[in-house]
Amino acid sequence: MRRAPAIAALSVLALALPAAAETWTAYTSPTDKGLQWSFDSDYSYRDSSSGRIVVMTAIGKVGATPRMGPSAPGAADGVGFVYALDCKSRNLIPMGSYSPKKPLEIAGDWRGAAPKKADGADDAALMRQVCAASTSLPTK
């Protein structure tokens, strides 16, 4: 009888793991070295306090396995950033970054930080793609 709860718990865990997987969506073209920026659409949400879209980005190599990091912020396959985007004003607030040597830490005061203008092709591509889907994002 003690095995039944353990089997049930393992079954629930096995079903939950695939649901927690990231869905990376490319927003830049690959560079000549095959590097491409993507955002995790499963992580993206609208912040209820600020109204900004929070999005996690990562850089990956097209054709590599694993193709895109991170398997978790700070994991050996992940380098990226977390931003808070304002789609109307076309600006963003850097909330944190991560690499294999630096786990993700979100600044506690990010909502009060001065936003920076979305500069360059990469920022413009991120804003374009994320903002186009912003109405379907959950609010947290």
Sequence and secondary structure as in RCSB ss.txt:
>XXXX:A:sequence
MRRAPAIAALSVLALALPAAAETWTAYTSPTDKGLQWSFDSDYSYRDSSSGRIVVMTAIGKVGATPRMGPSAPGA
ADGVGFVYALDCKSRNLIPMGSYSPKKPLEIAGDWRGAAPKKADGADDAALMRQVCAASTSLPTK
>XXXX:A:secstr
  HHHHHHHHHHHHHHHHHT   EEE S   TTSEEEEEETTT EE TTT  EEEEEEEEETT SS B  SSTTS
TT  EEEEEEETTTTEEEEEEEEBTTB     TTGGGS  EE  HHHHHHHHHHHHHTGGGS B 
